[in-house]
């Protein structure tokens, strides 16, 4: 596999660069290569459900994980805890009854995206006061962005991945919580198998102008 660098990943994941003219109008950057890489990667992302069973080099996995935790997070809480599984002897108990088991067994790794549903910090109205633990109302939003970043990084590196259901389905969550002995405030949110694609998977065109609204619904 061709060596990839963090610079390449950054080009594939950074937001489209825009410059603002003196008149206040947004204009595309004169160099569109970065924008092209970003948009191409987003448009090419697809759900891959079969894999070649090849292992994933640690360096590639770290890039995907770093991309995941570069996601936006409300008030910089960073609720994520990512569990990377490669020992397939544990899967029967870890994913007991999960209909995605075949995907998990084929994949080079399975990443479990877990979230801390609480936040511990000083109250907003008393930032210099003692830290208190309260529910984090937006952890789901943060975890969705974290999962999507991982999927985009997998696409950029030539891997296939798919977001499989976990939260809020007890049948999928409970075996993971029990096997990993997760604290009560830690919830498994999504499970993503990742590996070399076994087939010729193509992205779907989901553009529907009827779902786009300007200046009103």
NORNORHU-V762407 format. One line per field, one symbol per residue. psi: psi as a letter, one per 40 degrees, with the letter a starting at -180 (. if undefined). burial: + if it has 9 or more other ideal C-beta (glycine too) atoms within 8 Angstrom, else -. A space follows every 50 residues. Layout:
psi=???
burial=???
//
This chain:
psi=hhhiiddddddeeiihhiihideehhiiidhedddddddddddehihhei ieeiihidddddddddddeeiihhffdgeihhhhhegeeeddddfhehee ddddddidihhhhihheihhiiidegeeaiiihiihefdddddddddddd ddddddeeiiihhihchfhddddddddddefiidehhhdihhiiahheag hiiihehhdeehhhfi.
burial=---+---++-++++-+------------+----++-+++-+---++-+-- +----+---++-+++++++-+-+---+-++-+-++----++--++--+-+ +-++-++++++++++++++--+-------------+--++-++-++++++ +++++++-++++++-++----++-+++-++-+---++++++++++++--- +----------------
//
